[in-house]
Amino acid sequence: MSDCCGESENLIYACSGGSDVGFLSDRVARMLAVTGHGKMHCLAGIGAGIESFITGGKAAAVNIVVDGCAVRCGAKVFDRHGIRYDSYVITEFGFEKNNTGMSEDAVKTAFLRINPAVEGKMPESVKKGQAAGGSSCCCGG
């Protein structure tokens, strides 16, 4: 298995959806990656049943799933494939679907609210152990 999908890797997924909170989920997930919580990975690859993506998710130390709203599409993808994950839902942090907007201030506020929850849930052995960096969808071939 490649380093991208190696054990003890933290992988971050966003359900970007079509609403303002979907936009926020994507931006927050990318900020989590840039601040060293893990690497962005492809939710659609798991949803499509691509085996290498599923294998990568199952091997990850922590899968961080950021959904925009209470529908929790991202979490449901993980449930369907029996992959463990930590779930964060933008609307559970004080944002209202279709009434939040997509400003940089909203992105910053969302990140500042969610980041402590992510840090608090992550095991010490894998906290911020990743190289900072953005996207890497390297398990799809």
N, C-alpha and C positions, 0 to 999 in steps of 0.2 A: 504494500500500500504506500502511496506517496506521502511526503511530509504534509501535504495539504490535508489529507484525511487521516493522518496518523493519530494513534491513541494519545490522549491528554491534550489534544487540540480543542480549543473552544471555537465553536462555529456559531455564527449569528445569521438569523433569517428575518426577513420582514415581509409581512403581507402588505404590499403597497396599495392594494385596493384602488377604488376610483374616487374616494372622498378625501376631504381635507385631512382627516385623521389617518388615512392610508398614506398620504404624503408624509405626514409627521412620523409614522412608523418607519418608513424607509430612511428618512433623514436621521432619526434617532439611532437606528441600527447602524448606520454608517459612522455616526459619531462614536458609538460604542467601539467599533472596530478601530477607528483612528486613535482612540484613547487607550488602546491596548487590551481590550476585553476579549478579543478573538478576531476571527476573520469572517468577513461576509461570505455567505454561501448561498446557493440557489434553491429557494423554496420550490420553484416550479419544477426543478429536476426531481425532487422527491415526489411532488404531486403527480408528475408524469410517470412515476414508477421506474425511473432510470436506476438500475441496480447499483451502479457505482456511487450515486448520490445517497441512496438509502444506506449502503454499507458505510459510507463516510459519516453519516449522521449517527449510525449505531456505534461507531468507534469513537466518536467525539467524547471528550471529558465532560463538556457541558454544551448543550444546544440551547441557545438563547433565541426565543421566538417572540418577536414584537409584532403584535396585531394592532390594527387601528381601532377596531370596534368590538362590541360584545358578540358578534357573529363568530369571531375567533377562527377564521378560515385557516390561518397558519397552524394553529394548534390542532385543528381537525386533520390536517395533512399528516402530522406526526402521529396522532392517535391511530389513524388508518393503517400506518405502517409499523406500529408498535415501537416507536422510537421515543426514548425519554427526552424530556425538555423542560426548561423553565419558561413560563409564560408571562408576558407583560402586555397589557392591553392599554393603549393610549387613553381611551375613554374612562378607565379606572383611575386615572391620574388627574382628573378634573377638566378634561377637554370634551366638548360636545360635538358629536358627529354633525357635519354640514353646517356648523355654526362657529368654527374655530378659526378658519382662515389658514393661509399658508405662508405667513411672514417669517422672516428670520428670527424675530422675537419669539414667536410661537415655537419654533424649532428649539431654540435655546432653552426656553422654559420647560418644554417637554423633556429634553435631555437632562436638565438639572433635577427634575422630579424623578425620573426613572433611574438615572445612574446610581444613586444610593441604594435603591432596591436591588439592582443587579449585583452591586458589590456585596451587599449584605447576604445574598443568597448563595454566592459562589464559594465553593470550598477553598480553604486556604491554599491547598496544594496546586490549584489552577488559577488563582487570582492574578490577573494582569501578567500572566506568564507568556503572552503572545507578542510577537513582533507587531508593532503598530503598522497599520497599513491598510488598507481599504479592501477592495473586493478581490476575491480569488475564487473563481468557480473552476477549480482545477480537477475535479473528480469526474467530469463528464466525458472526458476523452477527446 
